[in-house]
Amino acid sequence: MNRLMERRDTTSGLTLQHNWKPKPAGAENELGTGDLAEILKTDVTILTDEVFNRVTNHSRSEVDRAKARLAEYDSPLSFHQTIGEILDYRRRL
C-alpha cells in the first residue's frame, strides 16, 4: 500500500503513508487484531487445540459483547448488524 501511495504524484508535493497498528484485545478472553490475523493465516489443519480454543473463546466473548451492547443501549440495530460491527476488525466498539 505504501509503495503505491509513494508513487502518486500530488499537486502539493505531499507523500502519503499508511501504518497499520494492531488493536489490543478488547477483553480478557479476546485476542488483539495482530494475534488474530496471524492465527487466521495459519493452515487450519495444523492449529493446536490451545490455539483453536483461544479463537473460540475470542469469538464467544465478542458475541457476548454484542448481546450486552444490544441490551444495554436498546440498540435499533439487529443482532446480525451488531455482530457485523463487533466482528469488523477495522474498528472496535
C-alpha positions as CSV (number, residue, x, y, z in Angstrom):
1,M,0.0,0.0,0.0
2,N,2.8,2.4,0.9
3,R,4.7,1.7,-2.3
4,L,1.6,2.6,-4.3
5,M,0.9,5.8,-2.3
6,E,4.6,6.9,-2.5
7,R,4.4,6.8,-6.4
8,R,1.4,9.0,-6.6
9,D,2.1,12.5,-7.7
10,T,0.2,15.0,-5.6
11,T,-0.1,18.7,-6.7
12,S,1.0,19.8,-3.2
13,G,4.1,17.6,-3.2
14,L,3.0,15.6,-0.2
15,T,3.7,11.9,0.2
16,L,1.1,9.8,1.9
17,Q,1.8,6.8,4.1
18,H,-0.4,4.2,5.8
19,N,0.6,2.5,9.0
20,W,-1.4,-0.4,10.3
21,K,-1.3,-0.7,14.1
22,P,-3.0,-3.8,15.5
23,K,-5.5,-3.1,18.2
24,P,-5.1,-4.7,21.6
25,A,-7.7,-7.2,22.9
26,G,-10.9,-5.7,24.0
27,A,-11.5,-8.1,26.9
28,E,-9.6,-10.8,28.8
29,N,-10.8,-13.7,26.6
30,E,-10.3,-11.8,23.3
31,L,-7.3,-11.6,21.0
32,G,-5.7,-8.5,19.7
33,T,-6.1,-8.0,15.9
34,G,-2.4,-8.8,15.3
35,D,-2.6,-12.1,17.1
36,L,-5.9,-13.0,15.5
37,A,-4.6,-12.1,12.0
38,E,-1.6,-14.3,12.5
39,I,-3.7,-17.2,13.6
40,L,-6.2,-16.8,10.7
41,K,-3.3,-17.0,8.3
42,T,-2.3,-20.4,9.6
43,D,-3.4,-23.6,7.9
44,V,-6.4,-24.9,10.0
45,T,-5.1,-28.5,9.8
46,I,-2.0,-27.6,11.9
47,L,-3.7,-25.5,14.6
48,T,-3.3,-26.8,18.1
49,D,-6.2,-27.3,20.4
50,E,-5.0,-24.5,22.5
51,V,-5.0,-22.0,19.6
52,F,-8.3,-23.3,18.4
53,N,-9.8,-22.7,21.9
54,R,-8.3,-19.2,22.0
55,V,-10.1,-18.3,18.8
56,T,-13.3,-19.9,20.0
57,N,-13.1,-18.0,23.3
58,H,-12.4,-14.8,21.4
59,S,-15.5,-15.3,19.2
60,R,-17.7,-16.2,22.2
61,S,-16.5,-13.1,24.0
62,E,-17.3,-10.9,21.1
63,V,-20.8,-12.4,20.7
64,D,-21.4,-11.9,24.4
65,R,-20.3,-8.3,24.0
66,A,-22.7,-7.8,21.1
67,K,-25.6,-9.2,23.1
68,A,-24.7,-7.0,26.1
69,R,-24.5,-3.9,23.8
70,L,-27.9,-4.6,22.4
71,A,-29.4,-5.0,25.8
72,E,-27.6,-2.0,27.4
73,Y,-28.2,0.6,24.7
74,D,-31.6,-0.6,23.5
75,S,-30.0,-0.5,20.1
76,P,-32.1,0.0,16.9
77,L,-29.7,-2.4,15.1
78,S,-30.5,-6.0,14.7
79,F,-28.3,-8.7,16.3
80,H,-26.9,-9.5,12.8
81,Q,-25.9,-5.9,12.3
82,T,-24.4,-5.6,15.7
83,I,-22.4,-8.8,15.3
84,G,-21.2,-7.4,11.9
85,E,-20.0,-4.2,13.6
86,I,-18.4,-6.1,16.6
87,L,-16.5,-8.5,14.3
88,D,-15.3,-5.8,11.9
89,Y,-11.6,-5.8,12.5
90,R,-11.3,-2.2,11.3
91,R,-12.9,-0.8,14.4
92,R,-13.5,-1.8,18.0
93,L,-16.8,-0.9,19.6
